[in-house]
Amino acid sequence: MAGLIEDYGLIGDGETAALVGRDGSIDWLCWPRFDSDACFAALLGTAEHGCWRLAPVTPCESERRYQDDTLILETDHTTDTGRVRVVDFMPIREGASVLVRTVRGLAGTVTVRSAVDLQFDYGSMPPWIEVDGDTALARVGPDLVVLRAPVALSLERGILGAEVAVREGEEVHFVLAYGDSAIGPPPPIDPRAALAETRRRWGDWIGKFGGATDWPEAVRRSLITLKALIYRPTGGIVAAPTTSLPEAPAGEMNWDYRFCWLRDATFTLSALINAGYADEAKAWRDWLLRAVAGAPDKMRIMYRLDGSRRLEEWQPGWLPGFRWATPVRIGNAASRQLQLDVYGEVIDALHLAAKAGIAPSEQSFALQVAIVQHVADVWREPDQGLWEVRGKPRHHVYSKASAWVALDRFTRDPATTERADPDGLARFRDLAGFVHRDICANGYDPGLGRFVSYYGSQELDASLLLLPIVGFLPADDERMAATIAAIERELVEDGLVRRWRAHGENPEGAFLACSCWLAECQAMQGRHAAARATFERLLSVRNDLGLLAEEYDTRGRRLAGNFPQALSHLALVQTALALSGPIVRRGGEA
């Protein structure tokens, strides 16, 4: 069974990613894309579902780190006979996708063993394997993988094995590459040259970051993680490279996050723009326009990396799940939900892009016109809300506020107001005022003295923290201040913010992005010491490599949910910059 989520590190090539365990086992890899079938799926089962183990043959103590400002992972293993360093990385993809594992002798002599167990189709389909000395070729359907090792390979029960004694000063390389089975194996690479080029490219990219922040290390690591989650061919950002890592221990809230969410649009643009990455921000804006096209009534809440729409959900019953959490899900049925907030997110993203100097396009204007017309027709409808609840649709307060955001930005943005029909503009402006009043009348409970999760309820919901962030009400408005205080009182556990009150014996963890939203709200209220304390509590639950999952189990004291999570790292970057100086903010300048 897989280890804890925090035991894993991330490596990637800009089109897919692998999770490397502290013990030297690669337990998750989808090839050739983030959303392809996994060929290493031990993360959601056992070693027999596919993994690549590379470690000393005798017991060892291990420590690890990323090389500075890169996604190159180093793990030092110390045994009774010596010490070796395993360097794991994937060169930024220009041709074939390649995974390199280099073993360097640091002291004495250490014998290491490599065991590659390829199991395609999420751990269910072993390939046909041919071995020729130090090279092995594996084929199944359209997939081809070639392993090049420093010594002769063995093949036993489908596992490609190799042992090598590495002495001080020596270096050996294992290289795994993906190709098309109809074309043949990709050519070999020079591992040393690939390492140098990968180090240079990561260093050059993060070197563009010039933002002022009191937490530069955390921001830089989060930015590198986010860059690794951007699908280079299209500019889309994957929510996480994993599926079905549970939000609650041994629970059923296990979802596939290997897709691009429209909801992340404004969070992504604001973080990239404020960090100085205009090219990536523009690529995301362009992906957004291609995916949505021109029909808001057909808009999905999420898309595939290339903008395609089919995300049918199914369950591979042969996988026992991460630490016995079932079911494992492939695809995501929530893609068909009605979630009103996505309309506001798309328009706010386009508004923010224009404010940051990314030139608007004809499609951008036409799409915004179509969206506000659609919002005028549907804003009264109940929906599944920001949290994609798979239950009865409700009139969620934040969803209504996002509909207001769509109308508000459209009627205030010079890029749209200068071109829009004056009569239509006046109608949308009036409607924005009406929606705002409706939310304040029905989403606020005067008896409780605060906003609620959905109309008619008394529930609290951490998405209400976004109301001041999007500019719906000031954070020091009496109604908003009381809502923030209630969230601090009732939803904060061990310094971290839950989405809603904990229920049952095994509740889900604290939702990490919500802690960043609370810190921003506290700063807007002038409570700067509280904001820093909230934010630094979030930083304290990163793993030793600086990575965050979607949630944190405050009772079990471990990360929970898909990993690493883009939204958590986006929120970290945005909040770190917001607490350190002026930024481009959704509701206005900070």
N, C-alpha and C positions, 0 to 999 in steps of 0.2 A: 504494500500500500504506500502511496506517495507520502512525502514528509509534509511539514507545515508550509503554508503559502510563502511565509517570509524566508524560507530556506532557499528560494529560487532567485536566480539572476536572469537578466534579459540580454540576449544578443540578437542582432537582426541586420538585414541588408537593404531595408527600404521597401521590401515587397512581402516579406514574411519575417517571422521571429521564432526563436527557440528559447525554452526555459531550461536553465542549467542548475541542477541542485548543488547544495553545499557539498554533497558526497561525490560529486563528479559525474552524476548521471543526467543526461539530457532526456527529460521525460515528456516533452511536448514540442512538436514541430509539425506544422502544416506546410506542405509543398505542392505547388510552387508559390501560392499566395496565402495571405492571412486566413482567408475563408475557404481554402482548399481542404480536402480530407487530410487528417493527421496520419503521418507514418510513424511517429512516436507518440503514443497515447497513454503511457504509464501514469501520467498525471491523473487520469480519470479511472485508473484501475490498478493493475500490477505490472511487473516487469514484462510479463508475457504479452502485454498489449503494445509493446514496442518501446525501446529506449536505447541509449548509447551510454554505457558505463565506461569510464576511463579514470582509474585511480590505482594507487599502490596495491599490491597483492597482500600486503600485511597491514595490520591496524595502524592508523595514522591520526595525527591531529592536523586540522586544516584551518586556514584563514584565507580570506579573499578580499578583493577590492577591484574597482575599475581602474585601468590606467587613467591618469588625469585627463578630464575633458574628452573622454571617448566612451564607446560602448564595447571596449575590449576588456574582457573579464580575466583576471588573474587569480588563481587559487594555488596557494602553497600547501603542500602535503609534507609533513615531517614524520618519519618512521624511525625505528631503532637503528637503521643502517644509513640514513641520510635524509636529504630534503630535495624535492623537485617542485617546479612551478608549472602548472598547466595553464596555457594561454588559449582562451576560447574566443573566437570572433567569426563574423561573417563579413567578407568584403562587400562594400557598397556595390550593389548589383549593376553590372554593365552588360553582361552576357548571361552565362549560367549562374544559378544560385549555388553558392559554395559555403560549406562550414568547415573551418580549420581548427584543429586541436593540436597545439604544439606543446611538447614536454621538454623542459629545460632542467638539466642537472645543476643543483645549487650547492650540494655538499654530499660527500660519500657516494654510494651507489644505491639506487632504488629501482626495483623491478616493478613496472606498471603493467596492468592488463587492460586492453581495450576489448569490449564486447558489444558489437553492433547487432541489434535485433530489430530489423525492419518489419513493421506490420502495418500495411496500408489499410485504407478504409476504416480508420479509427480503431486500429488494433485487431481487425478481423481477417485480414488478407495477407498472408506471407507471399513474397515474390519468388520467382524462379531465380536462383543465384548460381553464377558460374565463377569459379576462383581460378586465377592464373598467377601463382606466386604471391606477390605483394599487392595484387589488384583483384578486386571483386566487382562483378557486374550483376545488378539486381533489376529484374523487370517484372512489371505486372500492369496489364492494360496499357494506358498511355504513359505510365510513369517509368522512369529509368533512374537508378542511382548507382554511382560508381564510387567505390572506396579505394583509396590509394594509401597504403601503409608503409612504414619504414622497414618492416620485416615480413616474412611469409605469413599468409593468413590461413587459419583453419576454418572449417565449416562443420559445425556439429549442432544438430537439431535446429537448423536454420539460423544459428548465431555465428556471426563472423568474429573470430577471436584472434588475438595477437598478444604476445608478451615480449617485453623488451627491457633489458637492464640499462638504465640511464645513469651515466657517471657524471661527476662534477665537470661542468664546462661543455657537456654534450647537449645536443638538441635534436629531437626527432619530431616528425610531423605526420599527423593523420588528417587526410583531406577527404571529405564526403561532398559529392557534387550531384546536383539534380539535372536531368536532361529529358528529352523526348524519346520514348522507346522506339518510335518509328524512324528517328534520325540517327541515333547512336550516342555514345558517351561524349560529353564535352571534353575538350583538351585539358591536360594538366596545367596547374598554375604553379608559380614560384611562391611558396608560402611566406618567405621572408620579405619579398617585394610586396606581396599583398598586405602583409601586416604594416609595413611602413606607409603604404598608400592609404590604408584604412585609418591609421593614426593621424595622418596629415589631413584627410578629409574631415574627420570629426573635429579636429582642432581648428581648422579653418572655419567650419560652420559655427561652432560655439564662440569663436573669436569675434563674431559680429555682435554678440550681446554686449551692450554698453549701458544697460539700465542700472540706475542707482538703487541699491537695496541693502538692507542690513543683514540679509541672509543669502549672500551670493552663491555659496556652495550648493544650497538646497535648490535655488532657482536654476542654476546651470545644469544640475543633474536632472531636474524635471524637464527642462527644455530638451536635453539630449534624449530623454525617454519619449517625449512627445514627437520629436523628429523621427525616432525609430518607429513610431506608430503611424506615420504618414505614408500612405501608399504612393510611391514616387510617380508611377505612370499617370495618375489622375489627380493627385493632390488631396484625395479624400483621407480623412483621419479615422482610423478604426478605434472603436470605443475601448477595446482591449483585445489582446491576441489570443484569448482563451474563451472557452465555453464551459458553463456548468460548474464553476467553482462556487460553492454554496454561500448564500448570504446568512444562513442560520445553520448551526451544527447539525449534520445529518438530516437536513431539511429538504424541502421540495422547491425552494426559490432558487432554482438553478437555470440560468439563462445563457443563451449564446450571444456574446457581445462582439463578434468578429465582423461587425458592420459599421456603417457610418450613420449616426443619428443627426437629424436636422436640429434637434434640441441643443446639440453641442455647438451649433453654428456661431452664435454670438459669443459664447464662452471662448471658443477657439480663436475667433477673429480678434477679440479684445486682448487675449493673452499674447498672441503672436504680434499684434501691432504694438502693444506697449513694450514688448521685449525687443522690438526693432527688426522683426522678420517680415518685412513687407512682401517679399516674393512668396513665402509660404502662405501668408494671409490672402494674397491675390489668387493663388492656386486653389485654396479652399473656397473662396468666393466663386471662382469659375466652376469648380466641381458642383457647388450648390446650384448654380444656374442650369447646368447641364442636367442634373438629376431631376430637378423640379419641372424643368421645361416651362410650359405656359398654362397648365391646367391645375389650379389649386384644389379643385374639387376631387382630383385624382391623386393628390399629394399623399405620399406615405410618410410615416414618421421616421423611417430608416430605409437605407438602401445598401446594396452591395458596394464594394470598393470602386467598381467601374460605373456606378450609378444605375445598375439594373435593379429590377423591382422584386424578383421572385425570391422569397426567403422562407419557403414552406418549412414548417417545423416537423421533425420526426425524432424518434428516440432509438438509439442503438442499444438494444436490450442486453447485449453481451458485456457492456461496460458497467462495472459495479459502482462507479462514481468516485469522486474525490472523498476519501475518508468516509465511505458508505453513504454519501448523499446522493439520492436518486430522486427523479430520473435525470439521466444525462439528456440534454436537448441539443439537437443540431437544427439550425434555422431558428426563426423567431416569429411566432404567430402574432405578436404584438404589433408587427409592421402594418397590420390592417386596422388597428384601432383608430378611433376618432380621438385626437388629442388637440384641442384648440390652441394650446400654447405654441405649437410649431409655426403657426402663421405669424405670430408676433416675433418669434425667434428669427424667422427668415427675413422679415422686413427690418428688424432691428440690426441684423447682421449686415444687410445691404446699406442701411443708414450709417452704421459705424464704419464700414469700408469707405463710403464716400467721404465721411468726415476725416478719415485718415489719409485721404488723397488718392485712393484707388479709384480710377476713373470709372464712373458708371457707364453702363452699356444701354443700348436700346431695349434689349431683352430685360434688363434689370428694371427699367421704368415700366414696361408693359406688364411684367410679372407682378410688380407691386400694385398696379391698378387692379389687376385681376384678383389679387389676394384680398385687398380691402373690400372689394365688391363682394367677394365670397364671405368674408368675415361679417359683413353687414347682414348676410343671409343666415349665418349659422351660429352666431355668438351666443344665442339663447339656448343652444342645445347642450344637454349633459354630455360629459366625456369621461375618459378613463384617467385623465389627469397626468401631471408630470411624472408620477411614479408608475404609470402603466398598470394600474391595478386591474387584475383579471376578474372583475366582478361587475356589479351593477354600476352603470354610468351615473355620475353625480355632477352637480354644478360646482365644480372645484373653483375656489377663489383665485388661485394663481392662474388657472386656465382663462378665466374671465379677464384677469388683469393683463394677460398676454394678448388677448383680443384688443384690449384698450391700447396696449403698446403698438400694435399694428396700425391702428387708426391714428394714434398720437404722432408717431414718427412720420407717417405719410403726410399728415397735415402740417408738419413743422419743418420738414427737410426741404431746403431750397431746391435740391435736385429733382424733387417731385412737385412742389408747389408752383414752381415757375412754368411747368408744362401741363399740369392737371387742369381739367375743366373747372372753372370757378364755381359753378353750381354744385358739381359733384364734390368739390373740395369743402364747400360750406356744409353740405349734407354729412360728410364724413366727420367734420369737426364737431358738428352738433351731436352726432352719434357717439363720438369719443366722450363728450361730456356726459351723455346719458348713461353710457356703460360705466363710467367712473362712479356716478351717483348710485347706480344699481348695485355695484359691488359694495360701496360704503353702507348701503341700506340693508342688503341681504347677506353680505359676507362678514359683517361686524355684528357681534352680539352685545348689545348695551348692558345686559345683565352681567355678563362675564367681563365686560369692559375690554374686549380684544377681538381680533379677527379669528375666524374659524377655518377649518380645512375646506368645507363645502357648505353650501347654503342649507340651513336648517339643522346643522350639526353643532355639537359643542367640542368637537375634536380639535386638537392642535396638530399642526403640520409644519415641518421645518421649511417647506417651500415658501411659506409666508415671509421668511427672511429676505426673499428676492424682491418684495414689494418696494422697499426703498432703493434697492440696487438698480431696479429698472426705472426708477423715478416716479412710481405711482403715488407715493406719499413720502415726505421727509422722515428720516429715522427718528427725529425728535418730535414728530406729531404725537399728540397725546394717545391716540388710538394705536399708532404703530409702536410707540415706546412701551405701552402696556403689553402688546403682543410679544415684543422682544423679551421683556421681563418674564412673561409666562413661559416662553421657550427656554430661557435660562433656568427657570425654576423646575420645569416639568420634563423637558426633553434632554437636558444635559446630564450625562452620567460619566463620572470619572474624567470630567473636563472635555468630553466630546459630545457632539450633538447627534441624537437619533432623528430619523425622519418623523417618527410618531412614537407614542408611548409603547414601552415593551409589553408584549403579551406572551403568555404561555411559558413553558418550562425552558424552551430553547429559542429565545427571541433572536431576531437578526441583530447584527452589530450596529454601531454608530456609523452613519453615512458621512464619510470624511469630508466631502465637498461642503456639507452643511456647516461644519466648523469654520471653514473659511468664510462662508457667507455671514455667520454670526460675528466673526472678527471684523469684517467690513462694516457691518451695522454698528457695532460698538465704536469703531473709529468715527463713523458719521455722527454719532452722538457726542463726540468729544471725549470718549472714555478710552484714551489711547493705551493706558497701562493694561486695562482689561482686554483690549483687542490684541495686544502683543502676547499676553498670557494665553489667550485662546489659540492664537496661531502657533505659538511655540509648543503647545500641547499636541497639536496636530503633527508638527515636525518630529516630535518624540516617538511617534509610532511608525515612522518609516523603518524599513528593515536596514540592515547594516550596509546595504548598497545604495540607500536613499530612495527606495521604491515604495510606492503605495498601492494597495488594492482599493476596491470600491468602499469597503467598510472595515471596521475594527471591532472585534468581539471583546468588549470591555470586561466580560466575566472570565472568558478563557484567556484573555490577554494575548490575542493573536490577530493577524490580518484575516479578513474574510471577503468573499466575493471575487469577481474576476480580477486578473492581475497581469501586469500593472494596468491601472485604470486611467484612461486619458483624462476624464473629468476631474479626478482627484488631483492630478498634476497640473491641469489647466487652472483649477481653483487656487492651488498653491502658488503658481507663478503670478496670477492676477492679484492675489491678496498680499503677497510679499512686496510687490511693486506699489500697490495702493497704500500700504502702511509706511512706505518709505519716501513718498513724494507724489507730485502731480502725475496723473495718468489720464488717458482717454477713457472716459467712463460711459457706460450705457445711458445713464440718465443725465449726463452732463460731465463737465470737467471736475476732477477731484481737487 
